[in-house]
Amino acid sequence: MANLQTVRAYSSDVTQAPRKVALVASLVRNRTVSDALVILSHTPKRAAMPVIKAIDSAKANAVNNFDLDAKSLVISTLSVTSGIRLKRYNPAARGRMLPFQKKTANILVEVSGEIKIKKTAAIDKKASSSTTKSDETEKTKTTVKKEKK
């Protein structure tokens, strides 16, 4: 394998229980990014959407910021941990309050892939051809000026 690099994306405080999000995340661990997105788009769970967004974010980071090849991206780590818990209360009979907690989840996605190979030879050819074209245009301009005199 060529140059492998790992890129991460972190989605914090997703308003779902981490146990439910982890159930969906286990479907796509250690798969390619394109396969994972197809699987999650056909998963009839509410927790699939935050996982899709986290994977898309990691893919965008890898392609745009680190110049990795989009076709070679593989999910190396996908972990779901518990986030903050919001303490709330339900009213009950005789003036009582029954406490409950709104749970949140944190999603960590690490994507690894190969770095794109930059085509330097093609760039050098274009650069050399552009300089020759500019030289030719300068020569034609000078010949036109001489003819006018």
C-alpha positions as CSV (number, residue, x, y, z in Angstrom):
1,M,0.0,0.0,0.0
2,A,1.1,3.5,-0.7
3,N,1.0,6.5,1.6
4,L,-1.8,5.9,4.1
5,Q,-3.1,8.8,6.2
6,T,-5.8,8.9,8.9
7,V,-8.3,11.8,9.1
8,R,-10.9,12.2,11.8
9,A,-14.3,13.9,12.3
10,Y,-16.0,14.3,15.6
11,S,-19.8,14.9,16.1
12,S,-20.6,15.9,19.6
13,D,-23.9,16.0,21.6
14,V,-26.1,14.2,19.1
15,T,-29.6,14.2,20.8
16,Q,-30.0,10.4,20.9
17,A,-29.1,7.7,23.3
18,P,-25.6,6.3,22.6
19,R,-26.8,2.8,22.7
20,K,-29.2,3.4,19.8
21,V,-26.5,5.2,17.8
22,A,-24.0,2.5,18.5
23,L,-26.4,-0.1,17.1
24,V,-26.4,1.7,13.7
25,A,-22.7,2.4,13.8
26,S,-21.9,-1.3,14.2
27,L,-23.4,-1.9,10.7
28,V,-20.7,0.1,8.9
29,R,-17.5,-0.4,10.9
30,N,-14.4,-1.3,8.8
31,R,-16.1,-0.7,5.5
32,T,-15.3,1.6,2.7
33,V,-16.9,5.0,2.9
34,S,-19.0,4.6,-0.2
35,D,-20.4,1.3,1.0
36,A,-21.1,2.7,4.4
37,L,-23.1,5.6,3.0
38,V,-25.2,3.3,0.8
39,I,-25.9,1.0,3.8
40,L,-26.9,3.8,6.1
41,S,-29.1,5.5,3.5
42,H,-31.2,2.3,3.4
43,T,-31.2,1.9,7.2
44,P,-34.7,2.7,8.6
45,K,-33.4,4.1,11.9
46,R,-33.4,7.7,13.1
47,A,-29.8,7.3,14.3
48,A,-28.6,6.7,10.8
49,M,-28.6,10.4,9.9
50,P,-26.1,11.6,12.4
51,V,-23.8,8.8,11.5
52,I,-24.1,9.7,7.8
53,K,-23.3,13.3,8.6
54,A,-20.2,12.3,10.6
55,I,-18.9,10.0,7.9
56,D,-19.6,12.7,5.2
57,S,-17.6,15.2,7.3
58,A,-14.7,12.9,7.6
59,K,-14.8,12.2,3.9
60,A,-14.8,16.0,3.1
61,N,-11.9,16.6,5.5
62,A,-9.9,13.9,3.9
63,V,-10.6,15.0,0.3
64,N,-10.4,18.7,0.7
65,N,-7.9,19.3,3.5
66,F,-5.6,16.4,3.1
67,D,-5.8,15.5,-0.6
68,L,-6.7,11.9,-0.1
69,D,-8.3,9.8,-2.9
70,A,-12.0,9.5,-2.3
71,K,-12.2,6.0,-3.7
72,S,-9.6,4.6,-1.3
73,L,-11.2,5.8,1.9
74,V,-12.0,3.2,4.5
75,I,-13.5,3.7,8.0
76,S,-10.8,2.7,10.4
77,T,-12.5,3.7,13.6
78,L,-16.1,4.4,14.3
79,S,-16.8,4.9,18.0
80,V,-19.9,6.1,19.9
81,T,-19.5,7.4,23.4
82,S,-22.0,9.0,25.8
83,G,-22.2,12.7,25.9
84,I,-23.7,15.1,28.5
85,R,-27.0,14.2,30.1
86,L,-29.7,16.7,30.6
87,K,-31.6,16.3,33.8
88,R,-35.4,16.8,33.4
89,Y,-38.5,16.1,35.5
90,N,-42.0,14.8,34.7
91,P,-44.8,16.0,36.9
92,A,-46.5,13.2,38.9
93,A,-49.5,12.9,41.2
94,R,-49.7,14.8,44.6
95,G,-47.2,17.4,43.5
96,R,-44.3,15.1,43.0
97,M,-41.6,15.2,40.3
98,L,-40.1,12.1,38.7
99,P,-36.6,12.7,37.3
100,F,-35.4,11.5,33.9
101,Q,-32.3,12.1,31.8
102,K,-32.1,13.1,28.1
103,K,-29.0,11.3,26.9
104,T,-26.7,12.5,24.2
105,A,-24.0,10.8,22.1
106,N,-20.6,11.6,20.6
107,I,-19.6,10.1,17.3
108,L,-15.9,9.7,16.4
109,V,-15.1,8.7,12.8
110,E,-11.6,8.1,11.6
111,V,-11.1,7.5,7.9
112,S,-7.8,6.3,6.3
113,G,-6.9,6.4,2.7
114,E,-4.2,6.9,0.1
115,I,-2.7,10.3,-0.8
116,K,-3.5,11.4,-4.3
117,I,-0.5,11.3,-6.6
118,K,0.1,14.7,-8.2
119,K,0.8,14.6,-11.9
120,T,3.9,16.9,-12.0
121,A,4.9,15.9,-15.5
122,A,1.7,17.1,-17.0
123,I,1.9,20.4,-15.2
124,D,5.5,20.9,-16.4
125,K,4.5,20.2,-20.0
126,K,1.6,22.8,-19.7
127,A,4.0,25.3,-18.2
128,S,6.6,24.9,-20.9
129,S,3.9,25.0,-23.7
130,S,2.4,28.2,-22.2
131,T,5.8,29.9,-22.2
132,T,6.4,28.9,-25.8
133,K,3.0,30.3,-26.8
134,S,3.7,33.6,-25.1
135,D,7.1,33.8,-26.9
136,E,5.4,33.2,-30.2
137,T,2.8,35.9,-29.6
138,E,5.6,38.3,-28.7
139,K,7.4,37.5,-31.9
140,T,4.3,38.1,-34.0
141,K,3.6,41.4,-32.3
142,T,7.2,42.6,-33.0
143,T,6.9,41.5,-36.7
144,V,3.6,43.4,-37.0
145,K,5.1,46.5,-35.5
146,K,8.0,46.3,-37.9
147,E,5.7,46.0,-40.9
148,K,3.8,49.1,-39.9
149,K,6.9,51.3,-39.9
